[in-house]
Amino acid sequence: MGELRDLYREVILDSGRRPHNFGRLPDADRHGESFNPCPATASGCN
């Protein structure tokens, strides 16, 4: 079980160092916008 925990920890740390799907795509030919009415920092949103 310790190996699985170490692997999970490494995946989480690597995600923080090199995030995926972040920023603009250089050759994007579409644009979209969205609104989250209940952001994670809001209290009382479950």
C-alpha positions in Angstrom: 0.0 0.0 0.0 2.9 2.4 0.6 4.0 2.1 -3.0 0.6 3.2 -4.2 0.6 6.1 -1.8 4.1 7.2 -3.1 2.9 6.9 -6.7 -0.2 9.0 -6.0 1.9 11.6 -4.2 4.3 11.8 -7.1 1.4 12.2 -9.6 -0.1 15.1 -7.5 3.3 16.8 -7.1 4.1 16.5 -10.8 0.7 17.9 -11.7 1.5 21.0 -9.7 4.9 21.4 -11.3 3.7 20.9 -14.9 -0.1 21.5 -15.2 -1.9 20.2 -18.3 -4.7 21.9 -20.2 -3.7 25.3 -19.0 -3.4 28.5 -21.1 -4.3 29.4 -24.7 -3.8 27.0 -27.6 -1.7 28.7 -30.3 -3.7 27.4 -33.3 -7.2 27.4 -31.7 -10.0 28.1 -34.1 -12.8 28.1 -31.5 -13.5 30.2 -28.4 -15.8 29.4 -25.4 -16.7 31.1 -22.2 -18.4 29.7 -19.1 -19.4 30.9 -15.6 -19.3 28.8 -12.4 -22.1 30.1 -10.2 -20.7 28.2 -7.2 -16.9 28.5 -7.1 -14.9 26.2 -4.8 -14.1 29.1 -2.5 -17.7 30.0 -1.9 -19.2 28.8 1.4 -22.4 26.9 1.4 -22.2 25.5 -2.1 -22.4 21.7 -2.1 
